[in-house]
């Protein structure tokens, strides 16, 4: 202890630690409730695809309108992946907002969430942009990674 420091009452110190612990516990419990409620739902602009994801980006619901029957599989795959990526980004963004105070905005935990977020689509189309309108069912589906 330096000469300028005040000797603190151990009971006062312990009471302060109890208050800090209770506040941290309340904050963690609030974050847990908010995370449990954190789902993101996205519907494509043409209303063909609707997807819901949980806080970790796991898909919990997928619905297709009857218009999906008239689309080619590539077009439909792009719509699904685009909607999924948007929903996953929304859920991850909310997760980071919820966890920022309990774990710190620059924590390794939030860095992991940031790195796992789907890439934001390029404006105006680019890779993963809006699909064309042609029926491509005879073209041979190569899957999401380009493989057969």
Secondary structure, 3 states (H helix, E strand, C coil): CCCCCCCCCHHHHHHHHHHHHHHHHHHHHHHHHHHHCCCEEEECCCCCEEEEECCCCCEEEEEECHHHHHCCHHHHHHHHHHHHHHHHHHHHHHHHHHHHHHHCCCCHHHHHHHHHCCCCCCCCCCCCCCCCCCCCHHHCCCCCCCCC
